[in-house]
Structure formats: structure tokens, C-alpha cells
Amino acid sequence: MTDEFPEPRQGRSVTRRTFIGVSLASGAALLAGKSDVTFGAQSSTTPKMATNTTFKLGGDLTVNRLGFGAMRITGEGVWGWPPDRENALKIVTRAVELGVNLIDTADAYGPETSELLIAQALHPYPNGVVIATKGGLTRPGPGQWVPNGRPEHLKQAVEASLKRLRLERIDLYQLHAVDPKVPLEESLGALKQMQDAGKIRHVGLSNVDPHEIARARKIVPIVSVQNRYNIEDRKSENVLIYCEKDNLGFLPWFPIGGGGGLKPENPLNLAAKAHGVSVVQVALAWLLERSPVMLPIPGTSSFAHLEENVAAANLKLTPEEWKAIDAIAG
Ligand SMILES: NC(=O)c1ccc[n+]([C@@H]2O[C@H](COP(=O)([O-])OP(=O)(O)OC[C@H]3O[C@@H](n4cnc5c(N)ncnc54)[C@H](OP(=O)(O)O)[C@@H]3O)[C@@H](O)[C@H]2O)c1
């Protein structure tokens, strides 16, 4: 359904305020903290605000809800090696040190280089670290993304990701996109076979609509969906609602607007000013409070941004701020 794939632009123009409000130590402590899945105190006039810090993927993998997207640790155009490999390795290591234990990647990122860097940085993986990879999109060149959902391709892709990630089983394997040339049932049938063979723990989807999720679930249990979603782009609201209803994890990609960033709309700026944090942090806090199944995976190749993003898990908006930001939706 969603046919927009990433074409990251260089540079970025998000208005950022100096980050002073949320300590990293408390952010990490919070990430490592409570495991309750509850909502905040409600009244008829306040929105539902999710307060759980963790989520159980597939009912058995507890992850801190603020994750890390590893698409940005590759070269320009999500192609090849990054200009500074050491930096990329340190970013991944630092994310885990800060308490992140859900790392999203794909065989298509690089291609291959994102998975290879993750393994180099983290293997042997610390307990509880969940690597969520994807297959089903191929890369003929920089900035190009071509679906291939043929069963043979997907089975080879799983084997290749296992090798690159140095894993015996992939905790979460997501079908990156539906291939319009291949019936969804055939693609998911291949992933089910890999799951039955013990090579995949859980299966997820990406870039799908609710109808496709329902079709997929007839073939294999689905534990998560990854679609484009942020304050300004809520075309996948119906998918989020579906996931919330059935307790599937929802991984919003472009959670902070991708390379172009979010417009620093007034309510975002106002809340950022009130809390002494950045607009990006407010955007992430808004997402986390939007739903208990929301698992944002912001991507960065910058230490300062990584630390800022992780600390956003500790930021609590007031119901009034949350509602004002909610109203920005286009
Ligand atoms: N399933 C799919 O089809 C799909 C598509 C796209 C992405 N994804 C996944 O979703 C993840 C996130 O998507 P994304 O990386 O495209 O979008 P994003 O997380 O919304 O935005 C990343 C961009 O924001 C910048 N940034 C990050 N933190 C910042 C901060 N605190 N302040 C200012 N700028 C900041 C980054 O630049 P710096 O490096 O300078 O920080 C980068 O340019 C990806 O890594 C990937 O895992 C999936």
C-alpha cells in the first residue's frame, strides 16, 4: 500500500532548542524500567496517554519502546559503507548502552552494510537485545528500492541475514513491502516455512494496510507492523488503530519526519520551550504517548541526536500540550 520508500536528503532544518531538560541517566533508567502496559489517568476531557515504557513483542520479547533505526548508519542514499565506519559502530554500541534494545534494520540498508555493522558492533549480543530486520526489497542502486516477494528470494534473504547478523534465529523478520507481482500469501508462506524451520522467531509486516494485515495473519502470526507515521503524516492511523486493538507492535518509520524533518509548528515549539527540550524530543514523546503499542525507531548517525532521542522517552507532555500537538495533523 505505502509506496514511499526512503530517499534521505542531506542536511536538515528542524529547529532545535538546546537540550537541557531531560538527563540521559534518567532516560536510560526509564528505558530499563517499568514493564506495565497501562494508560495514564483518564477523564472525559483528557486524551488517552500511554505510559508503559516497555512492550512485549509477540508476547515474549520485552523491548523498551524507544528503539533505534539503523538505516542511517550506511552511506549516502542508504548505499554502501558510511563515510566513518568507526562512528557507525560506536553509535550502535552507544544506543544499547543507553538502554535501547530494539534495533531496526534491513538487508536493503547498504545493502547489507547496516546488518554487518550491527553484528560487528554488538555480537555476541547482550541479553535482551532484539534485532528486527527485513527482507523483500532489493537495491539496484543508490536511492532505488525494488520489491521482490518471491518465496525463493525471501528464503535466501533470511539465510543471508542470519549469516550477516551472526544469529541462529532472527527475533523479528519483517516483510519490507508487499510485492505487487507476488500474492502476499506466497511471500508470507515462505516466511512461515522459515519460522517453522526455527530461523525466525516472529514475523512482522511493513508498508501495509489493514486488509493486507488481515490476509497475512491467515498465513502466519503477525506480531508487528512498520509503516510511515509521524505527527504530520498520519495516513496510517487506521493501521495503528488495528495494531492497538490486537496488541501488535507499531513501528512508525520517519517518526521525526526523516531527512526533511518536521515543521517546527507552534504547539511543538511551545511544548519544547516549556520543557526546555528540542522539537524532536517533543515529537517522540507525543508518539510514545499516542499508543501503548507505539515503538518509534528514530535513526541517526550523530551521538548528540541519539542521546537526545533516547532521553525523549523520559519526557511527559501535559494532556493540553498533547492535544494541541495532536491538532497539527494534516
Ligand atoms: N519500513 C520502511 O519502509 C522504512 C522506511 C524508512 C525508514 N525505515 C526505518 O525507520 C527508521 C527511521 O526512519 P528515518 O531514519 O528515515 O527517519 P527519522 O528517524 O524520522 O529521521 C532521521 C533523520 O533525522 C535526523 N535526526 C535524528 N535525530 C535527530 C535529532 N534529535 N535532532 C535533529 N535531527 C535528528 C537524522 O539526521 P542525523 O544523522 O544528522 O541525526 C536523519 O536525517 C530507519 O532508520 C529505518 O530503520 C523503514
The ligand as an SDF file (V2000), in Angstrom:
LIG
                    3D

 48 52  0  0  0  0  0  0  0  0999 V2000
    9.9290    0.1440    6.5000 N   0  0  0  0  0  0  0  0  0  0  0  0
   10.3080    1.1040    5.6960 C   0  0  0  0  0  0  0  0  0  0  0  0
    9.9390    1.1650    4.5200 O   0  0  0  0  0  0  0  0  0  0  0  0
   11.2110    2.1540    6.2340 C   0  0  0  0  0  0  0  0  0  0  0  0
   11.4390    3.3340    5.5050 C   0  0  0  0  0  0  0  0  0  0  0  0
   12.2990    4.2880    6.0740 C   0  0  0  0  0  0  0  0  0  0  0  0
   12.8810    4.0770    7.3060 C   0  0  0  0  0  0  0  0  0  0  0  0
   12.6500    2.9120    7.9740 N   0  0  0  0  0  0  0  0  0  0  0  0
   13.2260    2.6570    9.3190 C   0  0  0  0  0  0  0  0  0  0  0  0
   12.8380    3.7250   10.1530 O   0  0  0  0  0  0  0  0  0  0  0  0
   13.9900    4.3120   10.7500 C   0  0  0  0  0  0  0  0  0  0  0  0
   13.7340    5.7890   10.9630 C   0  0  0  0  0  0  0  0  0  0  0  0
   13.4480    6.4140    9.7360 O   0  0  0  0  0  0  0  0  0  0  0  0
   14.3490    7.5940    9.1640 P   0  0  0  0  0  0  0  0  0  0  0  0
   15.7370    7.4600    9.6950 O   0  0  0  0  0  0  0  0  0  0  0  0
   14.1860    7.6090    7.7180 O   0  0  0  0  0  0  0  0  0  0  0  0
   13.6060    8.8620    9.6870 O   0  0  0  0  0  0  0  0  0  0  0  0
   13.6430    9.6680   11.0600 P   0  0  0  0  0  0  0  0  0  0  0  0
   14.1230    8.8090   12.1660 O   0  0  0  0  0  0  0  0  0  0  0  0
   12.3220   10.3280   11.1930 O   0  0  0  0  0  0  0  0  0  0  0  0
   14.6820   10.8270   10.7430 O   0  0  0  0  0  0  0  0  0  0  0  0
   16.0440   10.6250   10.6730 C   0  0  0  0  0  0  0  0  0  0  0  0
   16.6820   11.9580   10.2970 C   0  0  0  0  0  0  0  0  0  0  0  0
   16.5190   12.8560   11.3670 O   0  0  0  0  0  0  0  0  0  0  0  0
   17.7990   13.3110   11.8320 C   0  0  0  0  0  0  0  0  0  0  0  0
   17.7400   13.2900   13.2930 N   0  0  0  0  0  0  0  0  0  0  0  0
   17.6780   12.2140   14.1150 C   0  0  0  0  0  0  0  0  0  0  0  0
   17.5850   12.5890   15.3950 N   0  0  0  0  0  0  0  0  0  0  0  0
   17.5950   13.9550   15.3940 C   0  0  0  0  0  0  0  0  0  0  0  0
   17.5300   14.9290   16.4200 C   0  0  0  0  0  0  0  0  0  0  0  0
   17.4410   14.5770   17.7100 N   0  0  0  0  0  0  0  0  0  0  0  0
   17.5480   16.2390   16.0570 N   0  0  0  0  0  0  0  0  0  0  0  0
   17.6430   16.6090   14.7530 C   0  0  0  0  0  0  0  0  0  0  0  0
   17.7100   15.7230   13.7450 N   0  0  0  0  0  0  0  0  0  0  0  0
   17.6840   14.3990   14.0610 C   0  0  0  0  0  0  0  0  0  0  0  0
   18.8200   12.3920   11.2590 C   0  0  0  0  0  0  0  0  0  0  0  0
   19.9950   13.0810   10.9080 O   0  0  0  0  0  0  0  0  0  0  0  0
   21.3450   12.9250   11.7810 P   0  0  0  0  0  0  0  0  0  0  0  0
   22.0100   11.6730   11.3260 O   0  0  0  0  0  0  0  0  0  0  0  0
   22.0810   14.1710   11.4560 O   0  0  0  0  0  0  0  0  0  0  0  0
   20.9180   12.8720   13.2270 O   0  0  0  0  0  0  0  0  0  0  0  0
   18.1460   11.8970    9.9970 C   0  0  0  0  0  0  0  0  0  0  0  0
   18.4050   12.7730    8.9190 O   0  0  0  0  0  0  0  0  0  0  0  0
   15.1250    3.9860    9.7720 C   0  0  0  0  0  0  0  0  0  0  0  0
   16.3990    4.0410   10.3900 O   0  0  0  0  0  0  0  0  0  0  0  0
   14.7470    2.6040    9.3500 C   0  0  0  0  0  0  0  0  0  0  0  0
   15.1710    1.6700   10.3330 O   0  0  0  0  0  0  0  0  0  0  0  0
   11.8240    1.9640    7.4620 C   0  0  0  0  0  0  0  0  0  0  0  0
  1  2  1  0
  2  3  2  0
  2  4  1  0
  4  5  1  0
  4 48  2  0
  5  6  2  0
  6  7  1  0
  7  8  2  0
  8  9  1  0
  8 48  1  0
  9 10  1  0
  9 46  1  0
 10 11  1  0
 11 12  1  0
 11 44  1  0
 12 13  1  0
 13 14  1  0
 14 15  2  0
 14 16  1  0
 14 17  1  0
 17 18  1  0
 18 19  2  0
 18 20  1  0
 18 21  1  0
 21 22  1  0
 22 23  1  0
 23 24  1  0
 23 42  1  0
 24 25  1  0
 25 26  1  0
 25 36  1  0
 26 27  1  0
 26 35  1  0
 27 28  2  0
 28 29  1  0
 29 30  1  0
 29 35  2  0
 30 31  1  0
 30 32  2  0
 32 33  1  0
 33 34  2  0
 34 35  1  0
 36 37  1  0
 36 42  1  0
 37 38  1  0
 38 39  2  0
 38 40  1  0
 38 41  1  0
 42 43  1  0
 44 45  1  0
 44 46  1  0
 46 47  1  0
M  CHG  2   8   1  16  -1
M  END
$$$$
